[in-house]
């Protein structure tokens, strides 16, 4: 009896929906705004409506909850716009960096949220961040790094060391060792020294700015470059 009741209920609902469609309340347009990266096939499967379907068969709340679970979607608005339009407005997450951990590379957003680990070719120029705790630490770190655009344009990768501090890998195969505390100040010192001495253009392997009162550099093997007073030159490991 319960099965029969369900079938009768479904039949009645379908009859009502058909009558509303006959009255002009049927899908003609499906508008999606704000989509750049969100998977089109996933959206189509969730919306699951075609031209001519009764628009009242579409459940905006259900579609909203499912679309909101897609990794790229930060916020979404789903509406029936009577008599004939389904509207989906998407606010996507902003990709921030490539995250490398356990030999796996994925894309994360400005909040450290995982976005995808597929089809990463279009993000190949993004900075690579290495370390287990990158999603938690990266947003604040990259905010500081973006405040120094002269340095940011040279950074290819950054490694989170012991979950506490960062090492930068610059173009030209230069490593910059940053301190655990006062990172912003260390970045500013580094940029100021480059502006004065073109430090990051020199034949250097390592720049260590972990100490607040000095910058220590290590030259690349075979380099005989001389540095001005104020730098400590060493051939050993910093």
TIDREN-621552 format. One record per residue (C-alpha): residue number from 1; x, y, z. Coordinates in steps of 0.5 Angstrom, whole numbers. Example, Ala and Ser with C-alpha at 12.3 -4.5 7.8 and 13.67 -1.06 7.14 Angstrom:
2
(pt 1, (25, -9, 16))
(pt 2, (27, -2, 14))
***
This chain:
238
(pt 1, (0, 0, 0))
(pt 2, (6, 5, 2))
(pt 3, (9, 4, -5))
(pt 4, (2, 5, -9))
(pt 5, (1, 11, -5))
(pt 6, (8, 14, -7))
(pt 7, (6, 12, -14))
(pt 8, (0, 16, -14))
(pt 9, (3, 22, -10))
(pt 10, (9, 22, -16))
(pt 11, (3, 22, -21))
(pt 12, (-1, 27, -18))
(pt 13, (6, 32, -17))
(pt 14, (8, 30, -25))
(pt 15, (1, 32, -27))
(pt 16, (1, 39, -23))
(pt 17, (8, 40, -26))
(pt 18, (6, 39, -33))
(pt 19, (0, 43, -32))
(pt 20, (5, 49, -30))
(pt 21, (9, 48, -36))
(pt 22, (3, 48, -40))
(pt 23, (1, 55, -37))
(pt 24, (8, 57, -39))
(pt 25, (12, 56, -33))
(pt 26, (18, 52, -36))
(pt 27, (25, 52, -37))
(pt 28, (28, 56, -43))
(pt 29, (34, 59, -40))
(pt 30, (40, 57, -35))
(pt 31, (44, 62, -33))
(pt 32, (51, 61, -30))
(pt 33, (55, 67, -28))
(pt 34, (62, 67, -24))
(pt 35, (64, 61, -27))
(pt 36, (71, 60, -29))
(pt 37, (74, 54, -26))
(pt 38, (68, 50, -23))
(pt 39, (67, 44, -27))
(pt 40, (61, 45, -32))
(pt 41, (59, 37, -32))
(pt 42, (58, 37, -25))
(pt 43, (54, 43, -25))
(pt 44, (50, 40, -31))
(pt 45, (49, 34, -27))
(pt 46, (47, 38, -21))
(pt 47, (42, 43, -24))
(pt 48, (39, 37, -28))
(pt 49, (34, 41, -32))
(pt 50, (33, 42, -40))
(pt 51, (29, 47, -44))
(pt 52, (22, 45, -44))
(pt 53, (22, 42, -37))
(pt 54, (17, 45, -32))
(pt 55, (21, 50, -28))
(pt 56, (18, 48, -21))
(pt 57, (21, 41, -22))
(pt 58, (27, 45, -20))
(pt 59, (29, 45, -13))
(pt 60, (34, 51, -12))
(pt 61, (35, 49, -4))
(pt 62, (38, 42, -6))
(pt 63, (42, 45, -12))
(pt 64, (45, 50, -8))
(pt 65, (47, 45, -2))
(pt 66, (50, 41, -8))
(pt 67, (54, 46, -12))
(pt 68, (57, 49, -5))
(pt 69, (60, 43, -4))
(pt 70, (64, 43, -10))
(pt 71, (72, 45, -9))
(pt 72, (72, 51, -13))
(pt 73, (66, 54, -10))
(pt 74, (66, 59, -4))
(pt 75, (59, 62, -5))
(pt 76, (53, 61, -9))
(pt 77, (46, 63, -10))
(pt 78, (41, 59, -14))
(pt 79, (34, 62, -16))
(pt 80, (28, 60, -20))
(pt 81, (27, 67, -24))
(pt 82, (20, 66, -26))
(pt 83, (17, 64, -31))
(pt 84, (23, 61, -35))
(pt 85, (30, 62, -32))
(pt 86, (34, 58, -27))
(pt 87, (40, 63, -25))
(pt 88, (46, 60, -21))
(pt 89, (51, 66, -19))
(pt 90, (58, 63, -17))
(pt 91, (63, 66, -13))
(pt 92, (69, 62, -14))
(pt 93, (75, 61, -9))
(pt 94, (82, 65, -12))
(pt 95, (88, 60, -13))
(pt 96, (94, 62, -9))
(pt 97, (99, 57, -10))
(pt 98, (101, 50, -12))
(pt 99, (102, 46, -5))
(pt 100, (107, 40, -5))
(pt 101, (107, 35, 0))
(pt 102, (109, 27, 0))
(pt 103, (110, 28, -7))
(pt 104, (103, 30, -9))
(pt 105, (102, 37, -12))
(pt 106, (95, 40, -11))
(pt 107, (93, 47, -12))
(pt 108, (90, 51, -6))
(pt 109, (87, 58, -5))
(pt 110, (88, 64, -1))
(pt 111, (85, 61, 5))
(pt 112, (89, 55, 4))
(pt 113, (83, 51, 2))
(pt 114, (85, 45, -3))
(pt 115, (82, 46, -10))
(pt 116, (84, 41, -15))
(pt 117, (90, 36, -16))
(pt 118, (88, 35, -24))
(pt 119, (90, 39, -30))
(pt 120, (95, 44, -26))
(pt 121, (99, 46, -33))
(pt 122, (95, 53, -33))
(pt 123, (98, 54, -26))
(pt 124, (105, 52, -27))
(pt 125, (107, 59, -26))
(pt 126, (104, 60, -19))
(pt 127, (109, 59, -13))
(pt 128, (111, 52, -10))
(pt 129, (110, 51, -3))
(pt 130, (113, 45, 0))
(pt 131, (111, 42, 7))
(pt 132, (106, 39, 11))
(pt 133, (103, 45, 15))
(pt 134, (103, 50, 8))
(pt 135, (95, 50, 8))
(pt 136, (95, 53, 15))
(pt 137, (101, 58, 15))
(pt 138, (101, 60, 7))
(pt 139, (96, 65, 7))
(pt 140, (99, 70, 12))
(pt 141, (106, 68, 9))
(pt 142, (104, 70, 2))
(pt 143, (100, 76, 5))
(pt 144, (107, 79, 7))
(pt 145, (111, 76, 1))
(pt 146, (106, 80, -4))
(pt 147, (107, 86, 0))
(pt 148, (114, 86, -3))
(pt 149, (113, 85, -10))
(pt 150, (120, 86, -12))
(pt 151, (122, 80, -8))
(pt 152, (116, 76, -10))
(pt 153, (117, 77, -18))
(pt 154, (124, 73, -16))
(pt 155, (121, 67, -12))
(pt 156, (120, 61, -15))
(pt 157, (118, 56, -9))
(pt 158, (118, 56, -1))
(pt 159, (119, 51, 4))
(pt 160, (116, 51, 11))
(pt 161, (122, 49, 15))
(pt 162, (120, 45, 21))
(pt 163, (113, 48, 21))
(pt 164, (116, 54, 24))
(pt 165, (120, 59, 19))
(pt 166, (121, 59, 11))
(pt 167, (126, 58, 6))
(pt 168, (125, 62, -1))
(pt 169, (128, 59, -7))
(pt 170, (129, 65, -12))
(pt 171, (131, 65, -19))
(pt 172, (138, 64, -21))
(pt 173, (138, 58, -16))
(pt 174, (139, 63, -9))
(pt 175, (136, 60, -3))
(pt 176, (134, 66, 2))
(pt 177, (133, 63, 10))
(pt 178, (128, 67, 13))
(pt 179, (127, 68, 21))
(pt 180, (122, 64, 25))
(pt 181, (119, 71, 28))
(pt 182, (119, 78, 25))
(pt 183, (119, 75, 18))
(pt 184, (116, 82, 15))
(pt 185, (122, 86, 18))
(pt 186, (127, 81, 15))
(pt 187, (123, 81, 8))
(pt 188, (124, 89, 8))
(pt 189, (131, 88, 10))
(pt 190, (133, 84, 4))
(pt 191, (129, 88, -1))
(pt 192, (132, 94, 2))
(pt 193, (139, 91, 1))
(pt 194, (138, 89, -6))
(pt 195, (135, 96, -8))
(pt 196, (142, 99, -5))
(pt 197, (147, 93, -7))
(pt 198, (143, 89, -12))
(pt 199, (144, 83, -7))
(pt 200, (140, 78, -11))
(pt 201, (143, 80, -17))
(pt 202, (150, 78, -15))
(pt 203, (153, 71, -15))
(pt 204, (150, 68, -9))
(pt 205, (148, 61, -7))
(pt 206, (145, 63, 0))
(pt 207, (142, 69, 3))
(pt 208, (141, 68, 11))
(pt 209, (137, 74, 14))
(pt 210, (135, 70, 20))
(pt 211, (139, 74, 25))
(pt 212, (136, 81, 26))
(pt 213, (143, 85, 26))
(pt 214, (146, 82, 20))
(pt 215, (146, 79, 13))
(pt 216, (150, 73, 12))
(pt 217, (151, 71, 5))
(pt 218, (155, 64, 2))
(pt 219, (157, 65, -5))
(pt 220, (157, 60, -11))
(pt 221, (163, 55, -12))
(pt 222, (168, 58, -15))
(pt 223, (166, 65, -14))
(pt 224, (171, 71, -13))
(pt 225, (166, 76, -12))
(pt 226, (167, 81, -7))
(pt 227, (162, 84, -2))
(pt 228, (162, 91, 1))
(pt 229, (163, 92, 9))
(pt 230, (156, 90, 12))
(pt 231, (156, 83, 9))
(pt 232, (159, 77, 12))
(pt 233, (162, 72, 7))
(pt 234, (163, 65, 8))
(pt 235, (164, 59, 4))
(pt 236, (161, 54, 10))
(pt 237, (154, 52, 11))
(pt 238, (150, 57, 14))
***
